Amino acid sequence: MASSNFIDYVKINCRSGAGGAGSVHFRREKHTPKGGPDGGDGGRGGHIILRGNSQLWTLLHLKYRKHVKAGNGVAGEGGRRSGAEGEDMYLDVPLGTIARNSESNEKIAEITEEGQEIILFPGGRGGLGNDHFKSATQQAPYYAQPGEPGSEEWVVLELKLLADVGLVGFPNAGKSTLLSVLSSARPEIADYPFTTLVPNLGVVAYRDYKSFVMADIPGIIEGAAQGKGLGLRFLRHIERNSILLFLIPATSENIRQEYNTLLNELREFNPELMDKTRLLAITKIDLIDEEARIKLESDLPKKLPIAYISAISQRGLDELKDIIWQNLTTTEPV
């Protein structure tokens, strides 16, 4: 999968439709030459609507769609006939998409469910026809309301992947390999930094037909929160994960220091990430002997659920899934 196919940020100009004008019309028939006002109402303008679509996982389909315009409402007619409503414009987006005002950065909407619809910009109301303005003192009003204008604004759509477990680690920590073994996802895997250039999602099967979603987030480096490496672009996806699973190779020179560095990058990016459940997996455990394992255990963070795994030899994977599931079904962070 090429990185150019994963788009998680687009900016679009949206314009909802204007309402149709009300009609100024008087009933004119052969036997009722002075039949009175019967002007119909104008139709409302079309809405700009954000809609959740679970079949989408990127905003690529909106990358080159810079302007979105809904239809205008149709003017009312005589005989109290209302004008047609303007055509609504739907923007289908992946689950986890947030819409923000491009100038204030204020959140307008958030899509989290399949089929969820949120009106980003409502169409203008249609004007009332002159039939509404007749009275005892004004029996022949030559007045109808114009339709209200629609709204026009630039909106930013930002995708934050929805996953139960987010994999956090430096490049080459084994995140892609683990995801490929636990799920049917097939991320690119190679022995060099930044193999993963885009987030990958995989569904992990668990006991009794249960499952959970795991996300492989591109590798973080020290300074990612300040924009170094690839981390800054993809750190936003970690905000949506219920559990953060830190992956650190058993061959690391200082596991505790690596863990603290990763934790610090997340804290600098968003302090609220510290409230999420954190788990630690020591990867590539097959590359060290028992003596080295005993030695590294003494230097691991305390009070943190830890699994020892090897994705290649598939050691400890069932135990890891047990730990993940236990914490997913626990309300309080561990």
Buried (B, 14 or more C-beta within 10 A) or exposed (E): EEEEEBBBEBEBBBBBBBBBBBBBBBBEEEEEEEEEBBBBBBBBBBBBBBBBBEEBBBBBBBBEEEEBBBBBBBBBBBEBBBBBBBBBBBBBBBBBBBBBEBEEEEEBBBBEEEEBBBBBBBBBBBBBBBBBBBEEEEEEBEBBBBBBBBBEBBBBBBBBBBBBBBBBBBBBBBBBBBBBBBBEBEBBBEEEEEBBBBBBBBBBEBEEEEEBBBBBBBBBBBBBBEEEBBBBBBBBBBBBBBBBBBBBBBBBEEBBEBBEBBBEBBEBBEEEBEEBBBBBBBBBBBEBEEEEEEEBEEEBBEEEBBBBBBBBEEBBBEEBBEBBBEBBEEEEEE
